[in-house]
Amino acid sequence: MSEVTDLSEVPEDVLIDDFWPNGEQPMTRAPDISVMRNSGRVIITMTSPTEGASIGYRYDTSAPHWRLYTGPFEVPVGSLIEAKAVRYGYAESDGSTTRID
Protein backbone atom coordinates (compact mmCIF):
# COMPACT_ATOMS: atom_id res chain seq x y z
CA MET A 1 0.00 0.00 0.00
CA SER A 2 2.90 2.37 0.66
CA GLU A 3 4.33 1.76 -2.84
CA VAL A 4 1.25 2.75 -4.85
CA THR A 5 -1.31 5.50 -4.67
CA ASP A 6 -4.13 3.92 -2.66
CA LEU A 7 -7.42 5.77 -3.00
CA SER A 8 -9.52 3.28 -1.03
CA GLU A 9 -9.88 5.70 1.90
CA VAL A 10 -11.06 8.61 -0.31
CA PRO A 11 -14.86 9.03 -0.33
CA GLU A 12 -16.48 8.17 -3.66
CA ASP A 13 -18.02 11.64 -4.16
CA VAL A 14 -14.55 13.19 -3.85
CA LEU A 15 -13.11 10.71 -6.37
CA ILE A 16 -15.94 11.44 -8.82
CA ASP A 17 -15.23 15.17 -8.52
CA ASP A 18 -11.53 14.51 -9.22
CA PHE A 19 -12.16 12.18 -12.15
CA TRP A 20 -15.20 13.94 -13.66
CA PRO A 21 -14.91 17.72 -13.14
CA ASN A 22 -18.36 19.38 -12.94
CA GLY A 23 -19.91 15.90 -13.09
CA GLU A 24 -19.02 15.52 -16.78
CA GLN A 25 -17.42 12.28 -17.90
CA PRO A 26 -14.38 13.02 -20.08
CA MET A 27 -14.45 11.60 -23.60
CA THR A 28 -11.67 9.63 -25.22
CA ARG A 29 -10.56 11.33 -28.44
CA ALA A 30 -10.87 9.40 -31.70
CA PRO A 31 -7.71 7.55 -32.77
CA ASP A 32 -5.52 8.67 -35.66
CA ILE A 33 -5.03 6.16 -38.47
CA SER A 34 -1.85 6.38 -40.58
CA VAL A 35 -1.37 4.53 -43.87
CA MET A 36 2.08 3.67 -45.20
CA ARG A 37 2.64 2.04 -48.57
CA ASN A 38 5.84 0.11 -49.19
CA SER A 39 6.50 -2.14 -52.19
CA GLY A 40 2.81 -2.83 -52.76
CA ARG A 41 2.13 -3.51 -49.07
CA VAL A 42 -0.26 -1.35 -47.03
CA ILE A 43 0.76 -0.94 -43.37
CA ILE A 44 -1.59 0.65 -40.83
CA THR A 45 -0.38 2.45 -37.70
CA MET A 46 -2.70 3.94 -35.07
CA THR A 47 -2.21 6.37 -32.22
CA SER A 48 -4.52 7.85 -29.63
CA PRO A 49 -4.41 11.53 -28.72
CA THR A 50 -5.79 10.53 -25.29
CA GLU A 51 -2.95 9.41 -23.04
CA GLY A 52 -3.50 5.92 -21.64
CA ALA A 53 -6.24 4.95 -24.10
CA SER A 54 -6.53 1.57 -25.80
CA ILE A 55 -7.52 1.28 -29.46
CA GLY A 56 -9.87 -1.31 -30.93
CA TYR A 57 -10.11 -1.81 -34.68
CA ARG A 58 -11.51 -3.92 -37.46
CA TYR A 59 -10.97 -3.82 -41.17
CA ASP A 60 -13.54 -6.29 -42.32
CA THR A 61 -16.55 -4.38 -41.04
CA SER A 62 -18.80 -7.34 -41.75
CA ALA A 63 -16.88 -9.21 -39.02
CA PRO A 64 -18.47 -8.83 -35.58
CA HIS A 65 -15.18 -8.99 -33.66
CA TRP A 66 -12.91 -6.07 -32.86
CA ARG A 67 -9.17 -6.47 -32.34
CA LEU A 68 -6.95 -4.73 -29.80
CA TYR A 69 -4.36 -2.58 -31.54
CA THR A 70 -0.88 -3.61 -30.38
CA GLY A 71 1.24 -2.43 -33.31
CA PRO A 72 1.38 -1.89 -37.07
CA PHE A 73 -0.47 -4.40 -39.26
CA GLU A 74 -0.92 -5.08 -42.96
CA VAL A 75 -4.26 -4.85 -44.79
CA PRO A 76 -5.30 -5.56 -48.36
CA VAL A 77 -6.12 -2.75 -50.78
CA GLY A 78 -9.86 -2.06 -50.70
CA SER A 79 -10.13 -2.44 -46.92
CA LEU A 80 -12.19 -0.10 -44.80
CA ILE A 81 -10.44 0.46 -41.46
CA GLU A 82 -12.62 1.36 -38.48
CA ALA A 83 -11.14 2.23 -35.06
CA LYS A 84 -12.31 3.49 -31.66
CA ALA A 85 -10.42 4.34 -28.49
CA VAL A 86 -11.34 4.04 -24.84
CA ARG A 87 -9.67 4.92 -21.56
CA TYR A 88 -10.87 3.56 -18.25
CA GLY A 89 -13.29 6.07 -16.69
CA TYR A 90 -13.74 7.97 -19.96
CA ALA A 91 -16.51 7.68 -22.52
CA GLU A 92 -15.63 5.71 -25.67
CA SER A 93 -14.41 7.81 -28.59
CA ASP A 94 -16.21 8.47 -31.81
CA GLY A 95 -15.05 6.20 -34.60
CA SER A 96 -12.29 6.92 -37.11
CA THR A 97 -12.46 5.36 -40.57
CA THR A 98 -10.12 5.17 -43.53
CA ARG A 99 -10.63 3.40 -46.86
CA ILE A 100 -7.56 1.91 -48.50
CA ASP A 101 -7.83 2.52 -52.25
VENTA-V722200 format. One record per run of one state. SS is the DSSP state (2 for helix, 1 for strand, 0 for the rest). FROM is the first residue (numbers start at 1). LEN is the number of residues. If there is no record, write none. Layout:
<<SS/FROM/LEN> <SS/FROM/LEN>>
This chain:
<<0/1/11> <2/12/8> <0/20/1> <2/21/3> <0/24/3> <1/27/1> <0/28/4> <1/32/7> <0/39/2> <1/41/7> <0/48/6> <1/54/5> <0/59/8> <1/67/2> <0/69/4> <1/73/3> <0/76/4> <1/80/7> <0/87/4> <1/91/1> <0/92/4> <1/96/4> <0/100/2>>
